[in-house]
């Protein structure tokens, strides 16, 4: 569920998503220039458990869905730490 919107968001009516559930898509072509990045994104999302909260860098896709863009430094560290 969307709890808040980044204050610098350029999305039209982004606040309209607050309180709503949305679909976040992982689109492999987004990460095509970053070898192994798709795997890291999938690993990170697999680490999430029901009730977890986090911030995500996304953009609007089609309808009510958003496309996941990139991991934060902290999210990458979680993925790398889980592999140990």
C-alpha positions in Angstrom: 0.0 0.0 0.0 1.3 3.5 -0.8 1.8 5.3 2.5 3.3 8.5 1.2 4.8 10.1 -2.0 8.2 11.6 -2.4 7.9 15.4 -2.0 9.8 16.0 -5.3 7.7 13.6 -7.3 6.9 14.9 -10.8 4.0 12.4 -11.3 0.7 14.0 -12.0 -1.7 13.5 -9.0 0.8 11.2 -7.2 -1.0 11.9 -3.9 -4.0 10.2 -5.4 -2.2 6.8 -4.8 -1.8 7.3 -1.0 -3.8 4.6 0.8 -4.1 2.5 -2.3 -2.6 -0.9 -3.2 -0.8 -1.0 -6.6 1.0 -3.6 -8.6 4.8 -3.1 -8.9 6.2 -4.7 -12.1 9.8 -5.8 -12.6 10.6 -5.3 -16.3 13.8 -7.0 -17.3 14.5 -4.5 -20.2 14.8 -1.7 -17.6 18.0 -3.3 -16.3 19.5 -4.5 -19.6 22.6 -2.4 -19.3 23.4 -3.5 -15.8 24.7 -7.1 -15.8 23.2 -9.1 -12.9 21.0 -6.3 -11.7 17.7 -8.0 -12.5 18.8 -10.9 -10.3 19.5 -8.5 -7.4 16.1 -6.8 -7.8 14.4 -10.2 -7.7 16.5 -11.2 -4.7 15.6 -8.1 -2.8 11.8 -8.5 -3.5 12.0 -12.1 -2.4 13.4 -10.9 1.0 10.3 -8.8 1.7 7.8 -10.3 4.1 4.2 -9.4 4.6 4.0 -6.2 6.6 7.5 -4.9 5.6 7.8 -1.3 4.6 10.4 0.3 2.3 10.8 3.1 -0.2 10.9 2.3 -3.9 12.0 4.2 -7.0 9.2 3.6 -9.5 7.5 5.1 -12.5 4.0 4.8 -13.8 3.4 2.0 -16.2 0.0 1.0 -17.4 -3.3 1.5 -15.5 -2.7 1.1 -11.8 0.8 -0.5 -12.1 4.2 0.9 -11.4 7.6 -0.2 -12.7 10.4 -0.8 -10.2 13.4 1.2 -11.3 16.4 0.7 -9.0 17.6 -0.4 -5.6 18.9 2.0 -3.0 22.3 1.4 -1.5 20.7 0.0 1.6 18.6 -2.4 -0.4 21.7 -3.6 -2.3 23.5 -4.2 1.0 20.5 -6.3 2.3 20.7 -8.5 -0.8 24.5 -8.9 -0.4 24.1 -9.6 3.3 21.4 -12.3 2.7 23.8 -14.2 0.4 26.3 -14.7 3.3 
